């Protein structure tokens, strides 16, 4: 048995996160573990919706690189995308993800 499975199943504590929740958290953290991606989340927390050009302008990021990040974040369930003509407008799928930014800001490591 993996140590993680042991820890998750050995304690009957309602404050413990079960293995499935830990795996989902790890998946989400991996999906956003990049400075540009964290900045995208921060921008979309302030503005409900932005298109690629607006995000790129604010982040001073190449559109091709930014599009790669946005596409991956969308595929992993972090972002929504709404098409309007040739533009894609991005928004946060779940605004609770901004709590991760709050945690980072309050951490002594930043």
N, C-alpha and C positions, 0 to 999 in steps of 0.2 A: 504494500500500500504506500502510495506517495505520502510524504510528510504533510503536504497541503491537504490531502484528503483526510488524513488522520486528525489534523488540527480542526478541520471544519466539521467532522462528524463526532469527535470525541467529547465536545463540550455542548451541553444543552443550555445555552445562554441566548436569550432573545436578542442581545446586542451583537452577537456574532453574525458575520456575513457568511452565507453558505457558499459552497464551492462554485455553483453556477453563477452567483452574483459576483464572486471574485473574478471568475473568468471573463464575465461581461465587462467588469470594470477594467481589467487588464487590456481587453480588446479596445475599449474606448480610449484608454490612456495611450496605447500604442498608436491609435489612429490620429491622435492630436499631438504626439510627442515631437513637435517641430516648432521652432520659434515663429515661422510664418503662419502656421496653422493656428497657434495660440493667438496671434495678432488678428487673424481673420475672425476668430470667435469673439475677441474683444470688440472689434469693429461692429460686428453684427449684434452684439449685446446693446450697443449704443443706438444703432440704426436698425430698424426692423428688417430692411431689405436693401441690398446693394448689388449692382451689376459688376462684372469682372473689371471693367475699366475704372469704376469708382474705387473698388478695393485696391487695384493695382496702383492707382494714383496716390492713395493714402499710404500704402505700404512701400512705395517706390520699388516695386517688384516687377520683373519681366512678366508680360502677360502669358507667355508659354509656360513658364514655371508655375505661375499662380494658377493657371487653368489645370495643370496637373494636380496641384494640391486640392483645388476645389472639386475636381472630378472624383478624386480618391475619397475625400471627406463625404461627398454625396453618396458614393457607393457603400461607404461604411456606416451610413445612417446618421451622420452628424449634421448634414445640411439638407435643406430642401432647395429645389431649383424650379423656378417658374419662367417659362419662355414667353417673351413678348417681342414678336418680330425676330430680329437677329440677336436680340439681347437675352441673356440668362440672368435672372435676378435670384440671388441667393439669400437664404434666411436660415436661422437656426431651427433644426427640427425639434429639439427639446431645449428650452431655455435654461433648464436646470444645470446644463453643462457649464454655465458661467460660474457656478459654485466652485468648480475646479480652479478657475482664475482667482477667485477670492481666496482660496486656500493657498495658492502660490504666492499671492501678494502678502498674505499674513505670515508666511513661513520665514523663518530667520535666514534661510539660505538664499534669499533674493536681496 
